[in-house]
């Protein structure tokens, strides 16, 4: 603690009144002195003492506690600081600054770790901010008296994306020094996605534009160069293409599914380059279907025909072509053809010329009546085997000699009729397998797997008895006598569904409580058309809310195997899955880094994007002092390349002096203090002032009396 002496005035009269009184008193004294009158000087002394007493001077002593100067050390913790040898340089600089600053007198060191906010900001919808060091610095400055800030040390590779334009924005008068990590001559190659579609039509050709940037550029006369770029879709094996370096190039790709598709691109590394992290790029393209085309053929009018039509027409993305056979060839009533108002069934156009244009074909209570020749039914079977989708909704005729099972379609149907029709009320139930299959899992009212109560749906009253003959067929629902009701199967590249009843329409009418007929038909149709959300064996990953959500779908009742999660920086971890839900195993993993995460169960691979897929941090990871140059020049700060000078001399300097030199960095010596108390003592107490005044007056009287 130290003190400081000063004089304080507390006049008993206003200063203007005191000045007026001084003029009235001292002017005669001055005149007397001018005339040489006896005792004039003593009279002046009397007046001065009187005026001084009225001014009431006091000695003030402040008790002060010195405050140490504050040196702020900002440690860059961004992803680019993990590139060797920057972590070692950063750690050495941290220890060196702590030691050197601690040796300076009256200096406090405050460490600020910054640069890790990019992922959180992007998840909060603020975009990719890159490396931000001055935001945390401003928060630290808000807690410090600005006159105590002696210096700011930035330990970074220099690629900072929130550098203020002027020192005034920081509201400090202190040098900003940069201790630069990294090397002086660094090379790097970056894959840049110039133009990428945000969505595309499934099955249609798409393209993106990319370029390869080498820093520094190619040497003069090096000639045209190319590099190999691999493009992978949803973790599939990469396709290799040759791309010229330094020039935009177009790469074609195709979406094979609806929903998000992750495209990964990776270019061959450049010899001796700094990092290969930015040799990779990823983008998410949403696949949409260009209007689903469905062909519905109703063999005869019946109450459920309108239900099928309403369900399919309720989806605006579906183009429905519906034909109902009203007048079969064997019907002869004598009416001339030219007088019929019926539309002729364009069998050749639909089943020979344009069959491949449909995404789904539905036969609803169809029976052989000579309308479709055997050749056309053979075309439908071939269409399924080549990747098409078929739904057969059986009616009573399916158990008769006119059944579709007795046509070429029989070879793709998963179940064959026994010839028996089961009449009587029954309630559809989901099988144990059905509770695990995404088509029927968690349907509203389906009941609990293994529970005492089954489904709470409305009853049906007719079912065709069928035998499931295909070993890989999946029976998801049963009906009367626990006989198969809904059977799915894969045939060649295509898929087939068979519904062994024509009473689904009762649910749409709400009979006996109804049931989820629209949702069931939607799921069946989407499974037939290979929608990824309804795959039986699937692995999904999604980044949301700072966590990576992993979801594995499987029909197997065995415990799920652990999955391997690969972070954007290449580190891996093994994660156990929770299989408490039927057919679904899940896990959540915290996310601490932005980029592309890869999840694998050994068979399947899923990708998830967290934050920015192509971080701003790696646009140019080379160490550079240029972004902070203007701020350092304005503040008088210096630059130290840690690769060349790992040790730095620090000095205390007075304000107004140079703040950096050839081999040293300055820390300002402000000499700030905190006043803890004040002592006040009058310089002219009242009695002393009266005694002095009277003494001067008596001496003057005695002098003048001689």
C-alpha positions, 0 to 999 in steps of 0.5 A: 500500500502507498500514499499520495499527498495533495492539497484540497480547498473547502472555502467557507465562502464562495470563491467569487465572494472570497475573491471580492473580499481579497480585492477589498482588503488587499488593494489598500494594503498594496496602496500603502506599500506603494506609499511606503506607509509604516506597518503596511506589510504587517497589515497585508500579512494579517489580511492574507492569514484571514483570507487563507483561513476563509479558504480552509486548506487541507492536506489530503493523503490517499491510501492506494493499492497498486493494481497489476497490469493484465496480459491476455493470452489467447490460445487458438484451439481450432481444428487447424491447430491440430496439424503437426507440429502446431500442437507442440508449438502451441504447448511450448508457447503457452509454457514460455509465456506463463514463465516470462510473463510471471517473471515481469513485475506487477503483471497478471496473466489471464489465459483465454481458450478460443476457437472451438465455437464453430460447431455450436454456432453452426448447429444454432443456425448461425452458419459456419463462423470459422475461427473466432478468437476475438469474440472470447477476447471481448468477453474477457475484456468486459471483466477488466478495467481497460486501463490495466490491459497491458498486452494481448498475445495471440497464439495461433496459425493466423487464420482468424475470421473475426479480426476487428477492422480497427483497434478502436473496436476493442476499446483498448490501448495495448499492443496485440502480438501474434505468436505464429504456429506452423511453418514458413513454407507450407503446401496444401491442396483443397477440393472445392465444390463450386456448384452443387444441386440441393435436390435432384430427381431420383433416377435422373442424371445430375451433375456438380461442378468442382475444382482443385486448388493447389497452394502455392500454385503450380510452377511456371511451365509445369503444364496442365496437370490432372488429379484423380477424384473419387466420388462415393454415394452413401458410403458405396465404393468410390467411382474414380474420375480425372479432373484438371487442377486449377480449372472447374470440372463437371462430375456426373452422378445419379440419385438412387433413393428418395430423401437425403443422399450424402456424396463424398468426394476425395482428391489424391493428396499433393506431395508434401502437403500440409493436411489431407482434411480439405482434400475431402468434401461432402454434400447432401443432395435430397432425392425426390421422385418425379411423380410416382406412376401407379397402374391399378387394374380392378378385375370387377366392380366391388365395394373396395374398388373406390377405397383403393382409388381414394387412398392412392389419389390422396397422395398428390405425388402419385399419378394413378392410372386406374382401369376397371373391367366392366365388360369382359370379352365373354359378355355378349348382350347384342349391343353394337360396339360403336354404341358403348360408352365404355373406354377400351382397355389399352392392353398393348400400350400399357402392358407392352409399350409403357409397362416399364414407365410405372413404379407400381402395378396393382391387381385388385380382384383380377381374374383371367377373363381373356382381357390380358393375354398370357404374353402380357402377364409374362411381361408383368412377371419379367417387369418384376424380376427386372426391378418392378413392383407388384401388389396383388389384392386377392378376391374369391377368384384367386381360389378358382381355376381363373386365379392369377396364380395359374398364369406366368405371374404365379412364379413371382407371387410369394403365396399360392392358393389352396382353393379354400375361402375362409368365411367368417369374422376375424381380426387381422393380427401382426406377426412377431416378424411383422412387429419388427418389419418397418411396413407393419411395425408400430402401426396404430392399434397393432398391439404390443409384441408378446402382449396378452391383447392383440390388435384393436382393429375392426374385423374382416369377414373373408380371406383366401387360404394360401400357402407361403411357398417361397422360403424368403417370403415374409408373413407380416400379418395373419387372419382367420386361423392364423393363416397368412394375410399379408406376405412380402417377397423379393423376386429378382431385382423387384418386389412383390406384396400379396394381400389375401383378402378383399376386405381392406375397404372395411377399415376405410368405412370405419366398420367395427372401429376401422383401422390404419388402411391408408398408412398400411397401403402407403407403407406397402407401396413405398416398400415395394418402390424401395424407399430407404425408410422402409428397408428391413436391414438398414443403418442410419445416422443423423446429427442433431442437437449436438448428438449423433443418433444411430438407428439400426433396423433389423429383422433378426432377434439376435443382439445387434453388433456394436458399431464403429463411429469414425469422426471427421478427424479419422479417430474411431470409437466403438458404440454399443446399441440399445435394442429395447424396441422390436427390430430397432437398435439405437444409440446416441453419441456426443458430437464435439467436432463438425464434419462428416461422421461415418458409422459402420456395423461391419456390413452397412455404412451410414453417413451423417453431417454435423455442422459444416461439411466443408469447414471454413477452417480448412479453406486455407490451413496454411499459417499466415500473419496477413489477417492480423497485420493491420491490427498489429500495426495499429496497436504497435504489436509484433510478430514471432514465428515460433518455428524460428524463435520458440523463445521470446524476450518480454519487456515492460515498457512505458506508455508512449514508448516502442512496444516491440523490437527486433527480438522482443515484445513489449508489455505496457506498464500502466501503474494503475491503482485502487484508492482504499482510503483518504485521510484529511487534515486542515493546514490552518486550524481555526485557533492557529489562524486566529492566533496568527491574525491577531499576532500580525495585527498586534505587531502592526499596531506596535510598529505604527505606534512608534 
